[in-house]
Amino acid sequence: MTIDVTTTPYGPPAHEALAASIDRYKAADRLAPVSIIVSSNQVGIAARRALGRRGGIAAVTFLTPYRLAELLGSGVVAARGRRPVSTPVLAGAVRAVLANEPGHFRGVEHHPATERALVRAHRALSEIGPAGLDRLAAQSTRTADVVRVHRQVGDQIRREFSDEQDLVAAAIATIPNTPPVLRDLGPTIVFLAQRLS
């Protein structure tokens, strides 16, 4: 496996570089599969449209990193008997934690905005390890309470549900075994690589 890096400005030059990369991979077979990893669906739509204006493409798949992780890791996670966590499940867990001990959120524990904010915080904090959470909790009593809610929500859902980090870890673990989906995706291009959560 080789990794080639092409640096280009955004906009039309980036789309031209993408088209040239696709053409290189499809030189021998125009129907050979090629996958493009994009930072968001919007970037994928824009790239697909730009390639379409050049005359079209066939057998090119656009994937976000999360969708790639789903393709690679969802079978492993499902085999463990855990389902993907949904926003309603997280919201229910937040409500249960706040009903038991509202802490800093006393008085607003039933407000929908509190629930939504804590669900968003849980998703963001799930990317941080235990030591980072401890450092974060030491910042203020309010932050410590957000971390407490996050940890208790995680404890409630962990047995039955998996989150994005579980899926990514499972996906990474499958790569050395070269799962069939990797062969089906063909060569992969990371388009306009950016720092992602």
BAPAZA-556745 format. One record per residue (C-alpha): x, z negated, y. Coordinates in Angstrom, 3 decimals. Each point is the difference from the previous one (the first is absolute). Layout:
N
      east        up     north
         X         Z         Y
...
REM end
This chain:
197
      east        up     north
     0.000     0.000     0.000
     1.374     0.965     3.385
    -1.154    -1.146     3.390
     0.212     2.414     2.915
    -0.664    -1.166     3.549
    -1.096     2.357     2.758
    -0.206    -1.283     3.559
    -2.398     1.760     2.332
    -2.062    -0.680     3.127
    -3.696    -0.712    -0.408
    -2.648     2.707     0.362
     0.510     3.674    -0.897
     3.695    -0.403    -0.933
    -0.935    -2.707    -2.519
    -2.727     2.181    -1.505
     2.428     2.936    -0.233
     2.559    -2.206    -1.769
    -2.726    -1.204    -2.383
    -1.046     3.580    -0.761
     3.635     0.976    -0.646
     0.416    -2.928    -2.428
    -3.176     0.927    -1.857
     1.135     3.632    -0.179
     3.342    -1.082    -1.521
    -1.755    -2.001    -2.735
    -2.472     2.813    -0.690
     2.503     2.881     0.083
    -0.189     0.610    -3.753
    -3.707    -0.813    -0.431
    -2.493     0.023     2.893
    -2.389    -2.159    -2.083
     2.574    -2.688    -0.837
    -1.232    -3.440     1.126
     1.581    -1.617     3.059
    -1.015    -3.366     1.459
     0.249    -1.044     3.624
     0.079    -3.710     0.861
    -1.474    -0.588     3.474
    -0.332    -3.224     1.973
    -3.764     0.414     0.478
    -2.861     2.297    -0.912
    -0.026     1.316     3.577
     3.627     1.140    -0.293
    -0.882     1.693    -3.289
    -2.965     1.828     1.535
     2.104     1.224     2.928
     2.755     1.212    -2.344
    -2.487     1.699    -2.324
    -1.581     1.815     2.952
     3.385     1.061     1.372
     0.977     1.365    -3.406
    -3.362     1.766    -0.257
     0.616     1.783     3.302
     3.197     1.399    -1.533
    -1.985     1.690    -2.781
    -0.989    -2.860    -2.277
     1.437    -1.961    -2.870
    -0.934    -0.609    -3.630
     0.755    -2.915    -2.340
     1.150    -2.298     2.806
    -1.259    -3.573    -0.090
     0.069    -2.295     3.045
     0.221    -3.718    -0.791
     0.324    -3.178     2.015
     2.450    -2.576    -1.408
    -2.956    -2.164    -1.031
    -1.641     2.890    -1.877
     3.298     0.704    -1.772
     0.189    -3.685    -0.976
    -3.559     0.264    -1.357
     0.914     3.010    -2.120
     3.072    -1.711    -1.413
    -1.063    -3.639    -0.307
    -3.762    -0.276    -0.372
     0.115     0.344    -3.791
     2.500    -2.842    -0.287
    -2.066    -2.253     2.262
    -3.236     0.864    -1.836
     1.662    -0.728    -3.362
     0.598    -3.536     1.258
    -3.755    -0.408     0.452
     0.130    -0.125     3.796
    -2.097     2.161     2.317
     1.005     1.223     3.466
    -1.065    -2.485     2.645
    -2.553     1.227     2.516
    -0.758    -1.130     3.525
    -3.305    -1.661    -1.066
     1.854    -1.993    -2.676
     2.587    -1.131     2.555
    -2.742    -0.873     2.483
    -1.763    -2.112    -2.640
     3.216    -1.821    -0.821
     0.635    -0.670     3.709
    -3.538    -1.393     0.371
     0.529    -2.273    -3.023
     3.321    -1.319     1.327
    -1.455    -0.662     3.468
    -3.115    -1.653    -1.470
     2.227    -2.403    -1.920
     2.400    -0.723     2.888
    -0.454     1.815     3.320
     3.043    -1.693     1.543
     0.944     1.663     3.284
    -3.041     2.286    -0.307
    -2.580    -2.813     0.123
    -2.902     1.154     2.129
     0.669     3.704    -0.530
     0.362     0.018    -3.784
    -3.313     1.858    -0.432
     0.625     2.589     2.698
     0.442     3.564    -1.322
     2.959     0.615     2.331
     1.839    -2.989    -1.513
    -0.601     1.358    -3.475
     1.186     3.502     0.933
     3.110    -1.338     1.742
     0.943    -2.149    -2.991
    -0.544     2.888    -2.429
     2.345     2.153     2.131
     2.485    -2.875     0.185
    -0.128    -0.433    -3.779
     0.799     3.684    -0.559
     2.910    -0.145     2.461
     1.372    -3.300    -1.301
    -0.123     1.184    -3.608
     3.083     2.096     0.811
     2.014    -3.137     0.830
     1.736    -2.136    -2.616
    -0.336    -3.787    -0.361
     3.047    -0.831     2.154
    -1.220     2.252     2.798
    -3.446    -1.596    -0.167
     1.581    -3.448     0.246
     1.942     1.046     3.111
    -3.139     1.521     1.482
    -2.057    -3.128    -0.708
     2.559    -2.109     1.868
    -0.718     1.905     3.253
    -3.234    -1.783     0.966
    -2.952    -1.871    -1.470
    -2.250     3.043     0.429
     2.495     2.265    -1.774
     0.428    -2.622    -2.728
    -3.755     0.031    -0.525
    -0.084     3.798    -0.236
     2.760    -0.187    -2.628
    -1.934    -2.742    -1.843
    -3.134     2.154    -0.110
     2.073     2.987    -1.151
     1.567    -1.984    -2.851
    -3.307    -1.500    -1.124
    -1.711     3.409     0.065
     2.864     1.364    -2.099
    -0.384    -2.850    -2.487
    -3.736     0.717    -0.332
     0.271     3.720    -0.630
     3.304     0.303    -1.902
    -1.416    -0.438    -3.520
    -2.592     2.780     0.234
     1.216     2.293     2.771
     3.144     1.829     0.993
     1.068     0.820     3.532
     2.093     2.788     1.485
     3.272    -1.804    -0.694
    -0.900    -0.409    -3.692
    -0.750     3.706    -0.154
     3.275     0.958     1.700
     2.007    -2.286    -2.315
    -1.714     1.522    -3.051
     0.640     3.517     1.327
     3.695    -0.691     0.544
     0.283    -1.477    -3.494
    -1.407     3.194    -1.558
     2.473     2.392     1.654
     2.949    -0.545    -2.425
    -2.330     0.974    -2.884
    -0.831     3.346     1.691
    -3.769    -0.198    -0.353
    -1.786     3.333    -0.589
    -1.478    -0.077     3.500
     3.516     0.360     1.465
     0.508     3.230    -1.912
    -3.430     1.221     1.128
     0.865    -0.658     3.655
     3.060     2.245    -0.125
     2.715    -0.242     2.650
    -0.889    -2.452     2.745
     0.530     0.369     3.736
    -0.290    -2.987     2.304
    -1.306     1.540     3.219
     0.755    -1.681     3.325
     1.246    -3.170    -1.660
    -0.787    -3.140     1.965
     0.209    -3.726    -0.508
    -3.121    -0.973    -1.952
    -1.549    -3.298    -0.986
REM end
